[in-house]
Amino acid sequence: MTTVSSTVTVTQSGARGAAQRVRQSLTSRTAGIVAIVIALLWTTPTFGLFLSSLRPEDQIKTTGWWTFFADPQLTLENYRQVLFSTSSSSGQMASFLINSIVITIPSVLFPLAFAAFAAYALAWVPFRGRNLIYIGIFALQVVPLQMALVPLLSFFSEGVSVFGTQIMPAWELEGASRFAQVWFAHTCFALPLGVFLLHNFMSELPGELIEAARVDGATHGVIFRRLILPLVAPALAAFGIFQFLWVWNDLLVGLIFAGGTAETAPMTVRLAQMAGTKGNEWQRLTAGAFVSVIVPLIVFLSMQRYFVRGLLAGSVKG
Amino acid sequence: MSLLSHPARVALIAGSVGLALVAGGCGSSEPTSTAGGDGGTSAECAPYAEYGKHEGKKVSIYSPIRDVEADLFQQTWAPFEKCTGMKINYEGTGEFEAQIQVRADGGNPPDIAFFPQPGLLERFAKAGKLKPASAKVKELADKNWSADWTKYSTIDDVFYGAPLGASVKSFVWYSPSMFKERGWAIPKTWDELMTLSETIAAGGVKPWCAGIESGDATGWPATDWIEDVLLREIGPEGYDEWVGHKLAFNDPKVVAAVDKVGAILKNDKFVNGGYGPVKSIASTAFQEGGVPITAGKCALHRQASFYANFWPEGTKVAEDGDVFAFYLPGNDPAKKPVLGAGEFVAAFADRPEVQAVQAYLATADYANARMKLGTYVSANKGVDIANAQNPIDKLSIEMLQDPNTVFRFDGSDLMPAAVGAGTFWKGMTDWINGKDTKTVLDFIENSWPKS
């Protein structure tokens, strides 16, 4: 017995020693330098893009951004074209920025709300077949959204009919109300992952808490509001950020469900149109990219502590 | 923890759920604002009277044309909109080919689409998605375009829409000043062209430059080269057979034509002026392909008329300017087949206002009005050459209007997409990168869709 336990302790301390060594080597000076080098390498392309966005058109088209240091020429012309040009198919980023915001905010809040409700019900409301439903929702993540584009589009434009009987009418949205289509689509596509993430997080909560609340006479609504929501806030924030970045950067769903006009199209659609019919105006893309990156950058930087905390949601206990 | 502890935030979520139910439950459309068309003065509107009044009606147009060209379109039809009272919603997109398919399948097609590929138009026509053009549109198209053009939008004897713009592809760009300085003459036959290339090469300048890089469409400029030469080698009828796959892609005649192009594009003595060896063609962006001409590092560049937009700022495009183009000669100077491209205006709806727009776009009035605003080429016979905005447009229109011209559409836009926008591009890129002609053509032949 003693020999066995001593070997156990030896291996344990050995493992601890290894972890210690890893930690030590990661906090050493060389590791720091390596980290800085990697960070620099990763930032270089972004920095080059940024510098390019400030260079004049003929410079962008003929030389690389690094020539800036030998021959510094700066201009805000690209940004002017991108943001304030009145041409109907280039520029006007400002109004598309608003469209992007109008699309993104509901497309984040709807799935967040639905997923939280669904995850609570699946985790803490006992009913028959809930595991099956949960597995079903989980499995839906495998379905690529590209497969759903055409059916969803015909759902909006033609409604649903089975054997010739119209079950649901067509939406027939026009103009600004087409935003509803995009919200609907994004919500559909986000729910499987959202429910999965939040369910995992919620089911980790200690059952005693919920039982105690129920003994005190709390209903599901009260438990959800007073107990669950505050506890899963980091997970909600993490999923919210994921969803925000996904919707903000999405081109495909926006293009198909919002169309390409200034009335409803998000910024990504405009970015894709901006290079001109034959791609000869690509100098605008650098500036356009930076305009579109600003908002996610603000969101990410202001909420990153939730992001890191929430990344671990559902993956590790404690 | 603190993010959602406040009851107000819970209310926010509850509120958004309510909103979602509203949005999902009743998707009624907002009352549409009436289009601002109060007629205009009668004199101004007299030319548009024949299209009728379509007060408050809307027509959507979906097209791959964007940016400046799209603005000019809209400016052109603004008086038409005003006088007929309708509103044209124009949408230009870079993903036309994929998106139009999704939209049509999803039951949400535009009213009108500008198809740059007759092959795509044919697919939609055969699927029964397109509406045949009205009698008026057909009459206008027959009057204004040659049969070489209208046959591309006539599928199984049904006419689907008139052509719109055009571009001429059979051009070789050169520098008139450079030619004058060195005493070179514009070649009239293929042999003269090759002799000229030898002369230029002997003078220490690589005569040709080219670039076929174009993102996921890399290779298309090389396919234009092949088509242009093939059209000269086997004649328009042979070309039609090849496009329709009645002549195999790896037929000895095609091999011979491709090798003829290879004598230029795969000859290290002749290419790639200003860029490097043969393989640099594959990595040079097509937009940049001819630019070395302006620096005197290259003398010739075969590319379509629209290349006029790609010269660096300040380059004068004219017969006596910095750059200009001549017709890519064939073996027989008497025959001048022209390779080109263009768009066709086909409709997914047959409402009266949609047909009115189609009819208006098929008129010479439209083409002339558009040309007055900026660079534009149309094969419309009613176009007044005096309206051409620059010498290259003028040259293109002259070529298209010449009754002796035999026009053929860019073959890769007519073939099945798997070949015309797939293996043909890829095969030509491999060919530039060193694969031999026979292997490449066998590969393309085998990729032709069966049935």
Chai-1 contact restraints between the chains, C-beta under 6 A:
chainA,res_idxA,chainB,res_idxB,connection_type,confidence,min_distance_angstrom,max_distance_angstrom,comment,restraint_id
A,D58,B,E313,contact,1.0,0.0,6.0,A-B,restraint_1
A,S87,B,D71,contact,1.0,0.0,6.0,A-B,restraint_2
A,S88,B,D71,contact,1.0,0.0,6.0,A-B,restraint_3
A,S89,B,R66,contact,1.0,0.0,6.0,A-B,restraint_4
A,S89,B,D67,contact,1.0,0.0,6.0,A-B,restraint_5
A,S89,B,A70,contact,1.0,0.0,6.0,A-B,restraint_6
A,S89,B,G92,contact,1.0,0.0,6.0,A-B,restraint_7
A,S90,B,D67,contact,1.0,0.0,6.0,A-B,restraint_8
A,L109,B,S16,contact,1.0,0.0,6.0,A-B,restraint_9
A,F110,B,A20,contact,1.0,0.0,6.0,A-B,restraint_10
A,A113,B,I13,contact,1.0,0.0,6.0,A-B,restraint_11
A,A113,B,S16,contact,1.0,0.0,6.0,A-B,restraint_12
A,A113,B,V17,contact,1.0,0.0,6.0,A-B,restraint_13
A,L149,B,V102,contact,1.0,0.0,6.0,A-B,restraint_14
A,V150,B,V102,contact,1.0,0.0,6.0,A-B,restraint_15
A,V150,B,D105,contact,1.0,0.0,6.0,A-B,restraint_16
A,V150,B,G106,contact,1.0,0.0,6.0,A-B,restraint_17
A,L153,B,G106,contact,1.0,0.0,6.0,A-B,restraint_18
A,L153,B,N108,contact,1.0,0.0,6.0,A-B,restraint_19
A,S154,B,G106,contact,1.0,0.0,6.0,A-B,restraint_20
A,S154,B,G107,contact,1.0,0.0,6.0,A-B,restraint_21
A,S157,B,G107,contact,1.0,0.0,6.0,A-B,restraint_22
A,S157,B,N108,contact,1.0,0.0,6.0,A-B,restraint_23
A,E158,B,G107,contact,1.0,0.0,6.0,A-B,restraint_24
A,W171,B,G27,contact,1.0,0.0,6.0,A-B,restraint_25
A,E172,B,S29,contact,1.0,0.0,6.0,A-B,restraint_26
A,L173,B,G27,contact,1.0,0.0,6.0,A-B,restraint_27
A,L173,B,S29,contact,1.0,0.0,6.0,A-B,restraint_28
A,E174,B,S29,contact,1.0,0.0,6.0,A-B,restraint_29
A,S177,B,S29,contact,1.0,0.0,6.0,A-B,restraint_30
A,S177,B,E30,contact,1.0,0.0,6.0,A-B,restraint_31
A,A180,B,A23,contact,1.0,0.0,6.0,A-B,restraint_32
A,R225,B,V10,contact,1.0,0.0,6.0,A-B,restraint_33
A,L229,B,L4,contact,1.0,0.0,6.0,A-B,restraint_34
A,P230,B,L4,contact,1.0,0.0,6.0,A-B,restraint_35
A,P230,B,S5,contact,1.0,0.0,6.0,A-B,restraint_36
A,A233,B,M1,contact,1.0,0.0,6.0,A-B,restraint_37
A,A233,B,L3,contact,1.0,0.0,6.0,A-B,restraint_38
A,A233,B,L4,contact,1.0,0.0,6.0,A-B,restraint_39
A,A237,B,L3,contact,1.0,0.0,6.0,A-B,restraint_40
A,I256,B,V102,contact,1.0,0.0,6.0,A-B,restraint_41
A,G260,B,E91,contact,1.0,0.0,6.0,A-B,restraint_42
A,G260,B,T93,contact,1.0,0.0,6.0,A-B,restraint_43
A,T261,B,E91,contact,1.0,0.0,6.0,A-B,restraint_44
A,A272,B,G94,contact,1.0,0.0,6.0,A-B,restraint_45
A,Q273,B,R66,contact,1.0,0.0,6.0,A-B,restraint_46
A,Q273,B,G94,contact,1.0,0.0,6.0,A-B,restraint_47
A,G276,B,D67,contact,1.0,0.0,6.0,A-B,restraint_48
A,T277,B,I65,contact,1.0,0.0,6.0,A-B,restraint_49
A,T277,B,R66,contact,1.0,0.0,6.0,A-B,restraint_50
A,T277,B,D67,contact,1.0,0.0,6.0,A-B,restraint_51
A,T277,B,E69,contact,1.0,0.0,6.0,A-B,restraint_52
A,N280,B,Q287,contact,1.0,0.0,6.0,A-B,restraint_53
A,N280,B,N309,contact,1.0,0.0,6.0,A-B,restraint_54
A,N280,B,F310,contact,1.0,0.0,6.0,A-B,restraint_55
